[in-house]
Amino acid sequence: MPVVTSAEYQEMLNRAKTGAFAYPAINVSSSQTLNAALAGLQAAGSDGILQVSTGGADYWSGPTIKNRVSGALGFAAFAREVAKNYSIKVALHTDHCAEDQLAGFVRPLLDLSAAQVKSGGQPIFNSHMWDGSAVPLARNLEIAKELLTKTNEIGAVLEIEVGVVGGEEDGVEGGMGEHLYTTVEDGMKTAQALGLGENGRYLAALTFGNVHGVYKPGNVKLRPELLAEIQTEVGKKYGKDKPFDLVFHGGSGSTSEEIAEAVRNGVIKMNIDTDLQYAFTRPIVDHMLKNYDGVLRIDGEVGDKKTYDPRNWGKLAEAGMSKRVAEAASQLGSAGKSNW
């Protein structure tokens, strides 16, 4: 199955860590963006992670319905079906979920997966993110510890955020400032509370100046060297090399050098959303402007069905996003590594 099993997801993560590369983690909010993601990964010969946020899951269920559990299940079912047509493999993940969203998103999905695993199946999602960046670290890790037990029981992986990503995503405001940088002390507290794999596998989004959304180079000060410092100090205490499996959030606008340094320091998953939204939308704008008199019925005319057919401009949008996905896989070093 092109959507990985629990064991295959572990293998994916191990492969990235030992091979010093990272997977593109692609936020998708529709069948078109999901198809574009798969096509881009296939073109690059890269495995990857398809993920849905709370807002994305709302949209999957229908913008007038906004049932994020239903939307997430719909996304997972659709992904499992269409991914069968590709030779690469993908994992399914739920993105940012704040404390007030857990009861309406991650917890019900964990319960549904538990029932499925109990009857001999696989978890619906390979991993889930708990976003505790808006609460004190002690509370963040308390909830993370409880959720890690649940994900471990069903063969899934937990993702946590230690520190704060700036900007805004799905209603969670990170702001700007020194709180955007995770400290060595934060890393120590995380390892002490959750362990380093013995209590279940988790991915850690340690923040180093990251900001959600898009920004011009120079407007945000990224410090990927901070990841190396945390990995080294925690590793010394526990006798492990690069003890954390790291995630890079808020990477739009980052330079190739910053991304490469983050990957060298243990990042094995990088979230990509804003850049892909633009890559999807830009060809649509180009098509509409070039075919203005065809997509509109002006002055009593009937327009040109071929130009306003959503399949026509939709293909262009998917191709634009697919190209950017392939570029991301190349940049992260995962291109050509799908050799199952």
HELIX and SHEET records of a PDB file:
HELIX    1   1 SER A    6  GLY A   19  1                                  14    
HELIX    2   2 SER A   31  ALA A   44  1                                  14    
HELIX    3   3 THR A   54  TRP A   60  1                                   7    
HELIX    4   4 ARG A   68  VAL A   82  1                                  15    
HELIX    5   5 ALA A   83  ASN A   85  5                                   3    
HELIX    6   6 GLU A   99  GLY A  104  5                                   6    
HELIX    7   7 VAL A  106  LYS A  118  1                                  13    
HELIX    8   8 LEU A  137  GLU A  153  1                                  17    
HELIX    9   9 GLU A  178  LEU A  180  5                                   3    
HELIX   10  10 VAL A  184  LEU A  194  1                                  11    
HELIX   11  11 GLU A  225  TYR A  238  1                                  14    
HELIX   12  12 SER A  256  ARG A  264  1                                   9    
HELIX   13  13 THR A  274  LYS A  290  1                                  17    
HELIX   14  14 TYR A  292  VAL A  295  1                                   4    
HELIX   15  15 LYS A  305  TYR A  308  1                                   4    
HELIX   16  16 PRO A  310  LEU A  332  1                                  23    
SHEET    1   A 9 TYR A  23  ASN A  27  0                                        
SHEET    2   A 9 GLY A  48  VAL A  52  1                                        
SHEET    3   A 9 VAL A  90  THR A  94  1                                        
SHEET    4   A 9 SER A 127  TRP A 130  1                                        
SHEET    5   A 9 VAL A 157  VAL A 162  1                                        
SHEET    6   A 9 TYR A 202  LEU A 206  1                                        
SHEET    7   A 9 ASP A 245  PHE A 248  1                                        
SHEET    8   A 9 VAL A 267  ILE A 272  1                                        
SHEET    9   A 9 TYR A  23  ASN A  27  1                                        
SHEET    1   B 2 GLY A 167  GLU A 169  0                                        
SHEET    2   B 2 VAL A 172  GLY A 175 -1                                        
END                                                                             
